[in-house]
Amino acid sequence: MRGSILGKIFNTPNRVLKKSVELEREIRDDLENEKPVKEVKEYWKTLGPGLTTGAADDDPSGIATYSQMGASRGFDLIWLSLFSFPLMGAIQEMCARIGLTTGVGLATNIKRHFSKKILYICTLLLLFANVFNIGADLGAMAKGAQLIFPGIEFAFLVLGFAALSLGLQIFIPYKKYSKYLKYLALVLFAYVFSAFSVVTNWGEVFKHLVVPIISFSKDEIILICAAFGTTISPYLFFWQTSQEVEEQILKGEETEKARRTLNTNENIHKMRIDVWSGMFFSNLIMFFIIATSAAVLFGSGITNIATAADAALALKPFAGNFAFTLFAIGIVGVGLLAIPILAGSVSYAMSEAFNWKEGLYRKLKQATAFYGVIIIAMILGIVLNFIGLDPIKTLIYSAVLNGIISPVILFFIVQISASEKIMGDFKNKRLTNIIGWLTVGLLFAVSLTAVIFILR
């Protein structure tokens, strides 16, 4: 009798633990079977190249550009975050559709259907533009990290971030690497939190969002050119197309013929969800960075921002440590996302242009030229940080180069994606064509005006 009682006493914790585990499993299963939870999980699975491409658009150079827009013009130019969304979404959807439908990258399509000489010129210009961007981003990341860890040397941080980015691209399998990029995109929510941590007149913000204000001054035109240069950039075109191809290869569609014939309406539908979600996210972050900078910096008389780190530092006395820290973390996090995409996009373009084996799914020894371009671009980006190049000039050079290249590449993108011969049933609809050609004309006009102003 006594032994039975003792047995029950000592078995009680075990029974409680067992019941707790069973209850936890039941709750977890119930949650997973809840419709909203299942829908969120399915939505997250749908996101991929579109999300990472959109997030990479808000790289440290972009953060500096948006911060300068807010600091120098207040809320006046925040309408650009809304205006550029449909343009950016339509163009990136074309790029993704080209990759899914043809089974090859953008450079390969241009080479097959248009002039090789123009492709070679654009690819070399893309290399220079991306190197400037990589250099500016590495420097911004190092400065951003120093805001939190001031004791670490600038040179050590630049080299460290470059080595980390290279290591991830070269030695991590694409399946894991693509997931890393996807989760890293969430770092950009730091700018949403920072916007709500400062006092902002949201009535004024939304008024300027829907009512465009533009003065056509030299500085403003250059800022607008820089904004378009960082939101509708050539490196995003090449990356988006090639990543759609990489995703197809990941699913086992290893030959070009298989990738072309196995594309479906369902694939296109999922791609559109991914792309438009990514571009919305990109422009949302642009909106919040401009709003924060305008509310805090412009409102405090600080109208000149040279780098993203300058923006974070300028926020500290007025917005406090929370907004300052979030801004600094965002610079480093999105830099780790953007730099591999900058280097990778030019490598895809050059490898396809010159018939080299390419793809992040390949190992280093299988695509030495492809990875060689990535390494050289990174090395040149590192060098730019030690030759005394002014950060604002770096941004301007990069924006102007992007402004020159973008309309040319966009011309080919619209032509290819509108061609029934190339795209079949997945060619552009009429509205997409209209938006595409309007974007080509707009970027050409803005970049030409900016070049004229800069040369004066």
C-alpha positions as CSV (number, residue, x, y, z in Angstrom):
1,M,0.0,0.0,0.0
2,R,2.8,2.4,1.0
3,G,4.8,1.4,-2.1
4,S,1.8,2.1,-4.2
5,I,1.3,5.6,-2.8
6,L,5.0,6.4,-3.2
7,G,4.9,5.2,-6.7
8,K,2.0,7.5,-7.5
9,I,3.8,10.5,-5.9
10,F,7.0,9.9,-7.8
11,N,5.2,9.3,-11.1
12,T,3.2,12.5,-10.8
13,P,5.9,14.8,-12.3
14,N,6.3,12.4,-15.2
15,R,2.6,12.3,-16.0
16,V,2.4,16.2,-15.7
17,L,5.3,16.5,-18.1
18,K,3.8,14.0,-20.5
19,K,0.4,15.8,-20.5
20,S,2.2,19.2,-21.0
21,V,4.0,17.9,-24.1
22,E,0.8,16.5,-25.5
23,L,-1.1,19.7,-24.8
24,E,1.8,21.8,-26.4
25,R,1.6,19.6,-29.5
26,E,-2.2,20.0,-29.7
27,I,-1.9,23.8,-29.4
28,R,0.8,23.9,-32.0
29,D,-1.2,21.7,-34.4
30,D,-4.3,23.8,-33.9
31,L,-2.3,27.0,-34.6
32,E,-0.7,25.5,-37.7
33,N,-4.2,24.5,-39.0
34,E,-5.6,27.9,-38.3
35,K,-6.4,29.6,-41.7
36,P,-4.6,32.9,-41.1
37,V,-1.5,31.2,-39.9
38,K,-1.5,28.8,-42.9
39,E,-2.0,31.7,-45.3
40,V,0.9,33.6,-43.8
41,K,3.2,30.6,-44.1
42,E,2.1,30.0,-47.7
43,Y,2.7,33.7,-48.5
44,W,6.2,33.6,-47.0
45,K,7.0,30.5,-49.0
46,T,5.9,32.4,-52.2
47,L,8.4,35.2,-51.5
48,G,11.9,34.8,-52.9
49,P,13.9,36.7,-55.6
50,G,11.3,39.5,-55.7
51,L,11.7,40.2,-52.0
52,T,15.5,40.1,-51.9
53,T,15.7,42.2,-55.1
54,G,13.4,44.8,-53.6
55,A,15.2,44.8,-50.2
56,A,18.6,45.1,-51.9
57,D,17.3,48.3,-53.6
58,D,17.4,50.0,-50.2
59,D,21.2,49.5,-49.9
60,P,23.4,51.9,-47.8
61,S,23.8,54.1,-50.9
62,G,20.0,54.2,-51.2
63,I,19.6,55.0,-47.5
64,A,22.0,57.9,-47.9
65,T,20.1,59.2,-51.0
66,Y,16.7,59.0,-49.2
67,S,18.2,60.5,-46.1
68,Q,19.6,63.4,-48.1
69,M,16.2,63.9,-49.8
70,G,14.4,64.2,-46.5
71,A,17.1,66.3,-44.8
72,S,17.5,68.8,-47.7
73,R,13.9,69.0,-49.0
74,G,11.7,67.9,-46.0
75,F,8.6,66.0,-47.1
76,D,8.6,67.7,-50.6
77,L,10.1,64.6,-52.4
78,I,8.3,61.8,-50.5
79,W,5.9,61.5,-53.4
80,L,8.7,59.7,-55.2
81,S,8.2,56.7,-53.0
82,L,4.7,56.3,-54.2
83,F,5.3,57.4,-57.8
84,S,8.2,54.9,-58.4
85,F,6.3,51.9,-57.1
86,P,4.3,51.0,-60.2
87,L,7.2,51.8,-62.5
88,M,9.6,49.6,-60.5
89,G,7.0,46.8,-60.0
90,A,6.2,46.6,-63.8
91,I,9.9,46.6,-64.8
92,Q,10.9,44.0,-62.3
93,E,7.9,41.8,-63.2
94,M,9.0,42.0,-66.9
95,C,12.5,40.9,-65.9
96,A,11.2,38.0,-63.8
97,R,8.8,36.9,-66.5
98,I,11.7,36.9,-69.1
99,G,13.7,34.6,-66.8
100,L,10.8,32.2,-66.2
101,T,9.7,32.1,-69.8
102,T,13.0,31.9,-71.6
103,G,14.9,29.9,-69.0
104,V,18.0,32.1,-69.4
105,G,19.3,35.4,-68.0
106,L,18.7,39.0,-69.3
107,A,22.1,39.4,-70.9
108,T,21.7,36.1,-72.9
109,N,18.3,37.3,-74.2
110,I,19.8,40.7,-75.2
111,K,22.7,39.0,-76.9
112,R,20.4,36.6,-78.9
113,H,17.9,39.2,-80.1
114,F,19.8,42.5,-80.3
115,S,23.3,44.0,-80.8
116,K,26.2,42.3,-79.0
117,K,28.2,45.5,-79.1
118,I,25.6,47.5,-77.1
119,L,25.4,44.7,-74.6
120,Y,29.2,44.7,-74.1
121,I,29.2,48.5,-73.6
122,C,26.3,48.3,-71.1
123,T,27.9,45.4,-69.2
124,L,31.2,47.3,-68.8
125,L,29.3,50.5,-67.7
126,L,27.3,48.2,-65.2
127,L,30.6,47.0,-63.9
128,F,31.9,50.5,-63.1
129,A,28.5,51.6,-61.6
130,N,28.3,48.5,-59.4
131,V,31.9,48.9,-58.3
132,F,31.2,52.5,-57.2
133,N,28.1,51.2,-55.4
134,I,30.0,48.4,-53.7
135,G,32.7,50.8,-52.5
136,A,30.1,53.2,-51.2
137,D,28.2,50.4,-49.4
138,L,31.3,48.9,-47.8
139,G,32.3,52.3,-46.5
140,A,28.8,53.0,-45.2
141,M,28.7,49.6,-43.5
142,A,32.0,50.2,-41.8
143,K,31.0,53.6,-40.6
144,G,27.6,52.2,-39.5
145,A,29.3,49.5,-37.4
146,Q,31.7,52.1,-35.9
147,L,28.7,54.0,-34.6
148,I,27.9,51.0,-32.4
149,F,31.5,49.7,-31.9
150,P,33.7,52.8,-32.2
151,G,36.9,51.0,-31.2
152,I,37.1,48.9,-34.3
153,E,39.3,50.2,-37.1
154,F,37.6,51.3,-40.4
155,A,40.0,49.3,-42.6
156,F,39.4,46.1,-40.6
157,L,35.6,46.5,-40.9
158,V,35.7,47.2,-44.7
159,L,37.9,44.1,-45.3
160,G,35.9,42.0,-42.9
161,F,32.5,42.8,-44.5
162,A,34.0,42.2,-48.0
163,A,35.5,38.9,-46.9
164,L,32.1,37.8,-45.3
165,S,30.2,38.7,-48.4
166,L,32.6,36.8,-50.6
167,G,32.6,33.8,-48.4
168,L,28.8,33.6,-48.3
169,Q,28.6,33.8,-52.1
170,I,31.4,31.3,-52.9
171,F,31.2,28.7,-50.2
172,I,27.5,28.6,-49.1
173,P,25.2,26.4,-51.3
174,Y,22.7,28.5,-53.2
175,K,19.7,26.8,-51.5
176,K,20.9,28.0,-48.1
177,Y,22.3,31.3,-49.4
178,S,18.9,32.3,-50.9
179,K,17.2,31.7,-47.5
180,Y,19.8,33.8,-45.8
181,L,19.1,36.7,-48.2
182,K,15.4,36.3,-47.7
183,Y,15.5,36.5,-43.9
184,L,18.1,39.3,-44.0
185,A,15.6,41.5,-45.9
186,L,13.6,41.7,-42.6
187,V,16.4,43.9,-41.2
188,L,14.8,46.8,-43.1
189,F,11.9,46.9,-40.7
190,A,14.4,48.8,-38.5
191,Y,13.5,51.9,-40.5
192,V,9.8,51.4,-39.9
193,F,10.4,51.2,-36.2
194,S,12.7,54.2,-36.2
195,A,10.1,56.3,-38.0
196,F,7.5,55.6,-35.3
197,S,10.0,56.4,-32.6
198,V,10.2,60.1,-33.6
199,V,7.6,62.8,-33.5
200,T,6.2,63.2,-37.1
201,N,3.4,65.2,-38.5
202,W,1.8,62.4,-40.5
203,G,-0.9,64.7,-41.9
204,E,1.9,66.7,-43.7
205,V,3.6,63.4,-44.7
206,F,0.5,62.0,-46.5
207,K,-0.3,65.4,-48.0
208,H,3.1,65.6,-49.7
209,L,2.8,61.9,-50.6
210,V,-0.1,62.5,-52.9
211,V,0.6,66.1,-54.0
212,P,3.9,66.2,-55.9
213,I,6.1,69.2,-55.3
214,I,9.1,69.9,-57.5
215,S,11.2,73.1,-58.0
216,F,13.3,72.0,-61.0
217,S,16.5,73.4,-59.3
218,K,19.8,71.8,-60.1
219,D,20.2,70.1,-56.7
220,E,16.6,68.8,-56.8
221,I,17.0,67.3,-60.3
222,I,20.2,65.6,-59.3
223,L,18.5,64.2,-56.2
224,I,15.5,62.9,-58.3
225,C,18.0,61.3,-60.7
226,A,19.8,59.7,-57.8
227,A,16.5,58.4,-56.4
228,F,15.5,56.9,-59.8
229,G,19.1,55.6,-60.2
230,T,18.8,53.7,-56.9
231,T,15.2,52.5,-57.3
232,I,15.2,51.5,-60.9
233,S,18.8,50.2,-61.3
234,P,20.3,48.0,-64.0
235,Y,21.8,45.6,-61.4
236,L,18.3,44.8,-60.2
237,F,17.2,43.9,-63.7
238,F,20.0,41.4,-64.2
239,W,19.8,39.9,-60.7
240,Q,16.0,39.4,-60.8
241,T,16.1,37.6,-64.2
242,S,19.0,35.4,-63.2
243,Q,17.5,34.5,-59.8
244,E,14.3,33.3,-61.4
245,V,16.5,30.9,-63.5
246,E,18.5,29.8,-60.4
247,E,15.2,29.0,-58.6
248,Q,14.1,26.9,-61.6
249,I,17.4,25.0,-61.5
250,L,17.0,24.5,-57.8
251,K,13.7,22.7,-58.6
252,G,15.5,20.3,-60.9
253,E,14.8,22.1,-64.2
254,E,18.5,22.0,-65.3
255,T,18.2,22.4,-69.0
256,E,17.1,25.5,-70.8
257,K,14.5,23.5,-72.8
258,A,13.0,22.2,-69.5
259,R,12.8,25.6,-68.0
260,R,11.1,27.0,-71.1
261,T,8.5,24.2,-71.5
262,L,7.7,23.7,-67.8
263,N,6.7,27.3,-67.1
264,T,3.0,27.7,-66.1
265,N,0.4,30.3,-65.3
266,E,0.7,29.2,-61.6
267,N,4.4,30.0,-61.7
268,I,3.7,33.4,-63.2
269,H,1.0,34.1,-60.6
270,K,3.4,33.2,-57.7
271,M,6.2,35.3,-59.3
272,R,3.9,38.4,-59.5
273,I,3.0,38.0,-55.8
274,D,6.7,37.8,-55.0
275,V,7.8,40.7,-57.2
276,W,5.1,43.2,-56.3
277,S,5.5,42.4,-52.6
278,G,9.2,43.0,-52.9
279,M,8.8,46.3,-54.7
280,F,6.1,47.5,-52.3
281,F,8.4,46.6,-49.4
282,S,11.3,48.5,-51.1
283,N,9.2,51.7,-51.6
284,L,7.7,51.4,-48.1
285,I,11.2,51.5,-46.6
286,M,12.1,54.5,-48.9
287,F,9.0,56.3,-47.6
288,F,9.9,55.8,-43.9
289,I,13.5,56.8,-44.4
290,I,12.5,60.1,-46.1
291,A,9.8,60.7,-43.5
292,T,12.2,60.1,-40.5
293,S,15.0,62.3,-42.0
294,A,12.5,65.1,-42.9
295,A,10.9,65.1,-39.5
296,V,14.1,65.0,-37.5
297,L,16.9,66.4,-39.6
298,F,15.2,68.9,-41.8
299,G,13.1,70.0,-38.9
300,S,16.3,70.6,-36.9
301,G,18.1,72.5,-39.6
302,I,20.4,69.7,-40.6
303,T,20.2,69.7,-44.4
304,N,23.3,68.0,-45.7
305,I,23.9,64.3,-45.3
306,A,27.0,62.7,-46.9
307,T,26.5,59.1,-45.9
308,A,24.0,56.8,-44.3
309,A,26.1,56.8,-41.1
310,D,25.9,60.6,-41.1
311,A,22.1,60.3,-41.1
312,A,22.2,57.9,-38.1
313,L,24.6,60.1,-36.2
314,A,22.6,63.2,-36.9
315,L,19.4,61.5,-35.6
316,K,20.9,60.7,-32.2
317,P,20.7,64.1,-30.4
318,F,17.1,64.6,-31.6
319,A,15.5,61.2,-31.8
320,G,17.5,59.4,-29.1
321,N,19.5,56.2,-28.9
322,F,16.7,53.9,-30.1
323,A,16.3,55.5,-33.5
324,F,20.0,56.0,-33.9
325,T,20.8,52.3,-33.1
326,L,18.0,51.0,-35.5
327,F,19.4,53.2,-38.3
328,A,22.9,51.9,-37.7
329,I,21.8,48.3,-37.6
330,G,19.8,48.7,-40.8
331,I,22.9,50.1,-42.6
332,V,25.0,47.0,-41.8
333,G,22.2,44.5,-42.3
334,V,21.0,45.7,-45.6
335,G,24.6,46.1,-46.8
336,L,25.2,42.4,-46.2
337,L,22.2,41.8,-48.4
338,A,23.0,44.3,-51.2
339,I,26.7,43.9,-51.7
340,P,26.5,40.3,-52.9
341,I,23.6,41.2,-55.2
342,L,25.6,44.1,-56.7
343,A,28.6,41.9,-57.3
344,G,26.5,38.9,-58.4
345,S,24.4,40.9,-60.9
346,V,27.4,42.2,-62.8
347,S,28.9,38.7,-62.8
348,Y,25.7,37.2,-64.3
349,A,25.7,40.0,-67.0
350,M,29.4,39.5,-67.9
351,S,29.3,35.7,-67.8
352,E,26.3,35.6,-70.1
353,A,27.7,38.3,-72.4
354,F,31.0,36.4,-72.9
355,N,29.7,32.8,-72.7
356,W,31.3,31.9,-69.4
357,K,29.8,29.3,-67.1
358,E,27.7,31.1,-64.5
359,G,25.4,30.6,-61.5
360,L,25.6,30.6,-57.7
361,Y,24.4,27.0,-57.8
362,R,27.8,26.1,-59.3
363,K,30.9,25.5,-57.2
364,L,34.0,27.8,-57.5
365,K,35.9,25.3,-59.7
366,Q,32.9,24.9,-62.0
367,A,32.6,28.7,-62.7
368,T,35.9,30.3,-62.1
369,A,35.3,33.3,-64.4
370,F,31.9,33.9,-62.8
371,Y,33.3,34.0,-59.3
372,G,36.3,35.8,-60.6
373,V,34.2,38.8,-61.6
374,I,32.6,38.8,-58.1
375,I,36.0,38.8,-56.5
376,I,37.4,41.6,-58.7
377,A,34.4,43.8,-58.2
378,M,34.7,43.4,-54.4
379,I,38.5,44.2,-54.5
380,L,37.9,47.3,-56.6
381,G,35.1,48.3,-54.2
382,I,37.6,47.9,-51.3
383,V,40.2,50.0,-53.0
384,L,37.7,52.9,-53.5
385,N,37.6,53.3,-49.7
386,F,41.3,54.0,-49.5
387,I,41.9,56.5,-52.3
388,G,40.1,59.4,-50.6
389,L,37.0,59.4,-52.9
390,D,34.3,61.7,-51.6
391,P,31.2,59.6,-50.6
392,I,28.7,62.1,-52.2
393,K,30.7,62.1,-55.4
394,T,30.7,58.3,-55.4
395,L,26.9,58.3,-55.1
396,I,26.6,60.9,-57.9
397,Y,28.9,59.0,-60.2
398,S,27.0,55.8,-59.5
399,A,23.6,57.4,-60.0
400,V,24.7,59.1,-63.3
401,L,26.1,55.8,-64.7
402,N,22.9,54.0,-63.7
403,G,20.9,56.8,-65.3
404,I,22.9,56.4,-68.6
405,I,22.6,52.6,-68.6
406,S,19.0,52.1,-67.3
407,P,17.0,53.5,-70.3
408,V,19.1,51.5,-72.8
409,I,18.7,48.2,-70.8
410,L,15.0,49.0,-70.2
411,F,14.5,49.5,-74.0
412,F,15.6,45.9,-74.5
413,I,13.6,44.6,-71.5
414,V,10.3,46.1,-72.8
415,Q,11.1,44.9,-76.4
416,I,11.8,41.3,-75.2
417,S,8.9,41.0,-72.8
418,A,6.5,42.4,-75.3
419,S,7.5,40.0,-78.1
420,E,5.1,37.1,-78.8
421,K,7.9,35.3,-80.7
422,I,10.1,35.3,-77.5
423,M,7.5,35.2,-74.7
424,G,4.5,33.5,-76.3
425,D,1.4,33.6,-74.1
426,F,3.4,35.4,-71.4
427,K,4.1,38.5,-73.3
428,N,3.3,42.0,-71.9
429,K,-0.3,43.1,-71.6
430,R,-1.1,46.6,-73.0
431,L,-1.0,48.4,-69.7
432,T,2.4,46.9,-68.9
433,N,3.8,48.0,-72.2
434,I,2.5,51.6,-71.6
435,I,4.2,51.7,-68.1
436,G,7.4,50.2,-69.6
437,W,7.7,52.8,-72.4
438,L,6.8,55.7,-70.0
439,T,9.5,54.5,-67.6
440,V,12.1,54.4,-70.5
441,G,11.2,58.0,-71.6
442,L,11.1,59.3,-68.0
443,L,14.5,57.9,-67.0
444,F,16.1,59.1,-70.2
445,A,14.7,62.6,-69.7
446,V,15.7,62.8,-66.0
447,S,19.2,61.3,-66.5
448,L,19.9,63.6,-69.5
449,T,18.8,66.7,-67.5
450,A,21.0,65.6,-64.5
451,V,24.0,65.1,-66.8
452,I,23.6,68.6,-68.3
453,F,23.3,70.1,-64.8
454,I,26.4,68.3,-63.5
455,L,28.5,69.3,-66.6
456,R,27.6,73.0,-66.3
